[in-house]
Each structure stands twice: as C-alpha cells, then as structure tokens.
Amino acid sequence: MAGGGGDGQLRLLGFWPSPFVHRVSLALRLKGLSYENVEEDLGNKSELLLASNPVHKKIPVLLHGGRPVCESMLIVEYLDDAFPGAGQAVLPADPYDRAAARFWAAYIDNKFFPALIKALMGTTEEEKAAATADTFVALETLEGALAERSGGEGFFAGDAPGFVDVALGGFVGWLSAWDKVTGVKLLDAGRTPLLAAWAERFASLDAAKSAIPDVDRIAEFAKALQARSAAAAAASD
C-alpha cells in the first residue's frame, strides 16, 4: 500500500463502532494508503485528541505528518487532494458531479443520520417510531439518488465506489445490524431494492470487509448504548 511514511505518516484517531471513522477507514483503503489506527476511549479522551480537535473534541481526526484534519467527509476530500496519485479518486473530476456528490453526502449527514440516531435513542416508543418512519423516507430518497447518479451501474459514482458511496457506506455495518437491535429491517429489498443491492455490493468490497466491524459486534454495542440511554432517561424522570 502507498503510505505517508516519515514526515507524511498517517494516523487515524477513532473509535471502532463510529460510522464516521468507518468512512475514513474506507477512503484510506480505497486509495491504498497505509496508516496507524489510534483507538480512543471517548469516556477518557486522550490529550492527543483534545489537542488535535480542540473545537469539537470529536473523532475522527486524521493526522498527516502530525497536522490534524477533522470531520469525516472533509478528511475524505483531503485524502483525494493530498494523495492524487494514490488509488482511485473518490470525488469525481467534473465540477457538477462533484457538487452533486457533496449535496448527497450532506443529505446523509443532515437528514438520514439524525433520523437514524433518534430511531435508536428516542426517549419514547412514539418518538422512535416517528424517527424510524423518517429514516425510511431518507432511504427512499437515497434510492432515487442512486437510480439517478449511478447511470445503471453498481454504485452512486457509477462502476466504482465514490464520495457518496463512502458517505453512506460508513453506515453499512449499522444498517445491517439494525434488525438485530430493533427488529426493524431498514434495508428492505421490497421498499428500496436498489439500495439493498448496493449495500450488499458495497459490503463485499475488500475495503469494506477490512474497514467495517463485524455486524454482531455492532449490534451488541448498539444494544448497550440503547440500554444506557433508556436508563439515563428513566433516572431523569
């Protein structure tokens, strides 16, 4: 794999279940870049993380030669710019296609993810049900985007994964684990057949196999997270 050895060393500060960390791991692997994974304890954040992201104090952070880059999709763009000759380009070359890719990545962050997290962590069953419905709406919208942007090929970017594939691909492990946690199958081939097939295709990529943790492990983590949230809500009543 290509690498940023010496002064160009790449280090990824992350936490294994995070879909945002998965995005960066996916992009690094798609570009064939070697890096050091630095696992963070989010209950006791390291001085390195706090110094590297003093504004938000969040993962992921990519350190390139000691210099920090924060926010998952900004890191993905940075990798394309910093390593233009490594692996495949994640962002398309055409300005319109780049703008469209950024639009759909923002949709995933601003519409899909908030609904998803509320469906898991809502304080009432009614709130969870409403958020689950919103999640299905977001996935149906992304189904339409996939039909439009793929050109009949297997990925949002066409015949190979690109920016939107990485943006949504970071959630593939969580989507696959969802029914184990909630009993609801979000990737329903009857409702969103293109997206369901896309998720299987994406998960079969070598980059995804090595970047995305085991689905059962994600499910166990999600159950524990849900239980802690419910206990905290009950204690505050």
C-alpha positions in Angstrom: 0.0 0.0 0.0 1.1 3.6 -0.6 1.9 5.5 2.6 2.8 8.7 4.2 6.0 7.5 5.8 8.4 9.7 7.6 7.1 13.2 8.0 4.0 12.2 6.0 2.8 9.5 8.4 -0.9 9.0 8.6 -2.6 8.3 11.9 -6.4 7.9 12.4 -7.8 8.8 15.8 -11.1 6.9 16.1 -13.5 4.7 18.0 -14.3 1.3 16.4 -18.1 1.5 16.2 -18.2 5.0 14.7 -19.7 5.1 11.2 -17.8 8.4 10.7 -14.5 6.6 11.4 -15.6 3.8 9.1 -15.9 6.4 6.3 -12.3 7.5 6.7 -11.0 3.9 7.0 -12.9 3.1 3.8 -11.4 6.0 1.9 -7.9 5.2 3.1 -8.3 1.6 1.9 -9.8 2.6 -1.4 -6.8 4.8 -2.0 -4.4 2.1 -0.9 -2.9 4.3 1.9 -1.3 2.7 4.9 -2.0 4.3 8.3 -1.8 3.8 12.1 -5.1 3.3 13.8 -5.2 5.0 17.2 -8.2 3.8 19.2 -9.8 6.4 21.5 -11.6 6.0 24.8 -14.4 8.5 24.4 -15.1 8.4 28.2 -11.5 9.5 28.8 -10.3 11.3 25.7 -6.6 11.5 25.1 -4.6 14.7 25.2 -3.7 14.0 21.6 -7.4 14.0 20.5 -8.2 17.1 22.6 -5.1 19.0 21.1 -5.9 17.8 17.6 -9.6 18.8 17.6 -9.8 21.5 20.3 -13.1 22.9 18.8 -15.3 19.8 18.8 -13.1 17.3 20.7 -14.6 14.6 18.5 -13.4 11.7 16.3 -12.4 11.1 13.6 -9.2 13.0 13.3 -6.6 12.3 10.7 -3.1 13.3 11.5 -0.9 13.7 8.4 2.7 14.4 9.4 1.4 15.5 12.7 -1.1 18.0 11.3 -4.8 17.3 12.1 -7.7 17.2 9.7 -11.1 16.9 11.2 -14.7 15.9 10.1 -15.1 12.6 8.2 -16.0 13.9 4.7 -13.5 16.7 4.9 -10.9 14.1 5.6 -12.1 12.1 2.6 -11.7 15.1 0.4 -8.3 15.9 1.9 -7.1 12.4 1.0 -8.0 12.9 -2.6 -6.2 16.3 -2.7 -3.1 15.2 -0.7 -2.7 11.9 -2.5 -3.9 12.4 -6.1 -1.8 9.6 -7.5 -2.9 7.0 -4.9 -5.6 4.5 -5.8 -8.8 5.7 -7.2 -10.2 9.3 -6.9 -13.1 9.4 -4.5 -14.5 12.7 -5.8 -15.4 13.0 -9.5 -13.4 15.3 -11.7 -16.4 17.1 -13.2 -17.5 20.2 -11.2 -21.2 19.4 -11.5 -20.7 15.8 -10.4 -18.6 17.0 -7.5 -21.3 19.4 -6.4 -23.9 16.7 -6.7 -21.8 14.3 -4.7 -21.3 16.8 -1.9 -25.1 17.5 -1.9 -25.9 13.9 -1.3 -23.2 13.5 1.3 -24.7 16.5 3.2 -28.1 14.9 2.9 -26.9 11.8 4.5 -25.4 13.8 7.4 -28.3 16.3 7.8 -31.4 14.1 7.1 -30.6 10.4 7.3 -28.2 10.3 10.3 -30.3 12.5 12.7 -33.4 10.3 11.9 -31.4 7.1 12.4 -29.9 8.1 15.8 -33.3 9.2 17.1 -34.8 5.9 16.0 -32.3 4.2 18.2 -32.0 6.6 21.1 -35.5 8.1 21.2 -36.9 8.5 24.7 -40.3 7.1 23.9 -41.6 4.4 21.6 -43.6 7.0 19.7 -40.5 9.1 19.2 -38.6 6.0 17.9 -41.5 5.0 15.6 -41.7 8.5 14.1 -37.9 8.6 13.6 -37.9 5.2 12.0 -40.5 6.4 9.5 -38.3 9.5 8.8 -35.3 7.1 8.3 -37.3 5.1 5.7 -38.2 8.4 3.9 -34.5 9.3 3.8 -33.6 5.9 2.5 -36.3 6.1 -0.2 -34.8 9.5 -1.2 -31.4 7.9 -1.4 -32.8 5.1 -3.5 -33.9 7.8 -6.0 -30.4 9.4 -5.9 -28.8 6.0 -6.5 -31.0 5.4 -9.6 -30.2 8.9 -10.9 -26.5 9.1 -10.2 -25.4 5.5 -10.8 -26.1 5.5 -14.6 -27.3 1.9 -14.2 -24.0 0.8 -12.7 -23.5 -0.6 -9.2 -22.5 2.5 -7.2 -23.6 6.1 -6.7 -20.4 7.1 -8.6 -21.0 4.6 -11.4 -19.0 1.4 -11.8 -16.7 2.1 -8.8 -17.4 3.5 -5.3 -17.0 7.2 -4.9 -17.8 10.1 -2.5 -21.5 9.3 -1.8 -20.7 5.6 -1.6 -18.2 6.3 1.2 -20.6 8.7 2.9 -23.3 6.1 3.1 -21.0 3.1 3.2 -19.8 4.2 6.6 -23.3 3.2 7.9 -23.5 -0.2 6.1 -22.5 -2.1 9.3 -25.1 -0.3 11.3 -27.8 -0.7 8.7 -27.0 -4.5 8.5 -27.2 -4.7 12.3 -30.4 -2.7 12.7 -32.9 -5.6 12.7 -30.8 -7.4 15.4 -31.2 -4.3 17.6 -34.7 -3.1 16.9 -36.4 -5.8 15.0 -36.9 -3.5 12.0 -35.2 -4.2 8.7 -34.1 -0.8 7.2 -32.6 -2.2 4.1 -35.7 -3.7 2.7 -35.5 -5.1 -0.9 -39.2 -4.7 -1.2 -39.0 -1.0 -0.4 -35.6 0.1 -1.7 -34.3 -2.7 -3.9 -31.5 -0.7 -5.5 -30.2 0.4 -2.1 -30.5 -3.1 -0.6 -28.5 -4.5 -3.5 -26.0 -1.6 -3.3 -25.4 -2.3 0.4 -24.6 -6.0 -0.3 -22.3 -5.0 -3.2 -20.5 -2.4 -1.0 -20.1 -4.8 1.9 -18.4 -7.3 -0.4 -15.6 -4.8 -1.3 -12.2 -5.7 0.1 -12.0 -2.2 1.6 -15.3 -2.6 3.4 -14.5 -6.1 4.7 -11.4 -4.7 6.5 -12.9 -1.3 7.5 -16.3 -2.2 8.8 -16.5 -4.3 12.1 -18.5 -7.5 12.5 -22.2 -6.8 12.4 -22.9 -8.8 15.5 -20.3 -6.7 17.4 -22.0 -3.5 16.2 -25.4 -4.9 17.3 -24.2 -5.7 20.8 -22.7 -2.2 21.1 -25.9 -0.6 19.9 -28.0 -2.6 22.4 -25.7 -1.5 25.2 -25.9 2.2 24.0 -29.7 2.0 23.8 -29.9 0.5 27.3 -27.6 3.2 28.8 -29.8 5.8 27.1 -33.0 4.3 28.5 -31.5 4.1 32.0 -30.4 7.7 31.9 -33.9 8.8 30.7 -35.6 6.8 33.5 -33.3 8.3 36.1 -34.1 11.8 35.0 -37.9 11.3 35.2 
